[in-house]
């Protein structure tokens, strides 16, 4: 490993932004833009590897490792680097740089498309009286489809899916091979996030929310993070404000970051404070603490017992039993 460390430090570039920085390195290693193995200038001995950001869990227990290089020195370094994963029999795939980048984009675009698909099925379920969670379970048991990324909600967000779907669309258009499915996925997801404000207004009974207060639980794009990148809240909360509503919100970790991005939103110290004197309570991020709310207390704090559950945290029958007017995703339009 000692020799490889020297190579890794001096001759191997590992970047966290493959779409942009990798191309800068490729320009040095392959100034003529050759499609095969790069032709390095005299004296230039550089390998380049994209290394996308990932969580600790995904780094330690990945489904696979894709390495974008055909340089034998770089491959040797990466085999040593990922040798501990051999205990888990993790597949390591070596391929060309452009192919590895496309694998990353295509994987995230496919998952974004899967989320968008179940969201559209949720809309249909509401119209025909079906239950999207049962639909998701029924199709997810098919091993060809799988159960992951079939949770209907307000639309995808975060650091990867929005960025990678758009990058794939733009790249495909640039090369004259448009990806219509992904183009539509981006369009449908953008429209869906904006439409969630209308869903809240429908539960209240008016698109004019002047004088109304909306309590919001969760603003980050997913739980257990303070990440606000492309979070659905960035579309939904301003849309509610545009209808005239006052918005008060609570997020266990994201409030500090969100305060800079959501002008006019009043951030509260807790979930019950966000519900106090609100004309409706919206569950926007499925933090664990929102799954076990004291529903009697919530009802007593709300000005009107209206809950709009955009993550399907609660069961409709339970919410009706507590006396709420309850709207959720893909489980009939509204229960009361």
FENWOMO-V194653 format. One line per field, one symbol per residue. ss: DSSP state (~ for helix, > for strand, _ for the rest). Layout:
# FENWOMO-V194653
ss=???
This chain:
# FENWOMO-V194653
ss=_~~~~~~~~~~>>>>_____~~~~~~~~~_________________>>>>_____~~~~~___>>>>>___~~~~~~~~~~_~~~~~~__>>>>>_~~~~~~~~~~~~~~~~~~~~~~~~~~~~~~~~__>~~~~~~~~~____________________~~~~~~~~~~~~~~_____~~~~~~~~~~~~~~~~~~~~~~~~~________>>>>>_______________~~~~~~~~~~___>>>>>____~~~~~______>>___~~~~~____>>>>____~~~~~__~~~~~~~____>>>>______~~~~~~___>>>___>___>_
